[in-house]
Amino acid sequence: MGSEAPSWAEQWGAGGIGDGNEQNHENKVSNEKNNKMANVKAAASVGLGKAKVAATAGAQKVKSGTSLGIKWVKNQYQKKSSK
């Protein structure tokens, strides 16, 4: 009969239900969450770096394209006004 269910002493004594195993489990779960969050942050950081490089390259292309466009318009205007 004792093997069917834990006795009162087994549940509440040393090593029983209230021995702190719940806290250990909570700590383990918390550590796993922290590790996952650290991995996600690392991946996001890498992605952010790539996005920054792509944005910088795109901005340079826009800047040079705008500059060339303004020069072209300026030249077209000077050709028409000089005739």
N, C-alpha and C positions, 0 to 999 in steps of 0.2 A: 504494500500500500504506500510506502514511503517513496517508491520509485515512480509512482504515477504522477505526483505533483510535488514541488518543493515544499518543505515544511516551513513553518513560520520562522524558525531559527535560520534556515537556509536562505530565506528571502531577505531577512533583515540583518543577518549577521555579517561578518567579514566575508567579502566576496559575493554577497547576495545582490539583490536588486538595488539597494541604496548605497552601494560601495563607491560610487563616483564613476562608474563606467559610462554613465550618460554624459558626463562632462568630457571624458576622453573621446567619446564618439563625436560630440559637438566640436571639439577642438580639431579632430581629424577632418570633419566636413568643412570647417572654416579654413583650414590649411589648403584643402583641395580647391576651394573656391578662390582663395588668394592666388594659388598657382595658376589656375585657369585665367584669372584676371590679368596676371602678369604676362602670360602668353598672348592674350588678346591685345594688351597694350603694346607689346613688342611688335606684333604684326601690324598694328595700326601705325606705329611709328615708322616702320619700313614703308608702308603704303603712303604715308604723309610725305616722306622724303621723295618718293617717286612722283607724287602729284606736284610737289614744289618744283622739281626739275622740269616736268612737262609744262607747267604754267609759266615758268621763266622762259623756256624756249619759245612758247607760243607768244608771249609778250614781246620778245625780241623780234619775232617775225612780223607781228602787227606794227611794231615801231618802225622797222625798216620799210615795210610795205607802205605805210602812211607817208613816210619821208619821201619815198620814190614817187608816190602819187602826187604829193604837193609839188615836187619839183617838175613833174610832167605838166601839171596844170599851169604852173608859173611859166614854163617854156612856151606852152600853147598860147597863153595870153600875150607874152612878149612878141611872138611871131605875128599875131593878128594886129597888135597895136603898132608894130614897126612898119607895116605895109602901107 
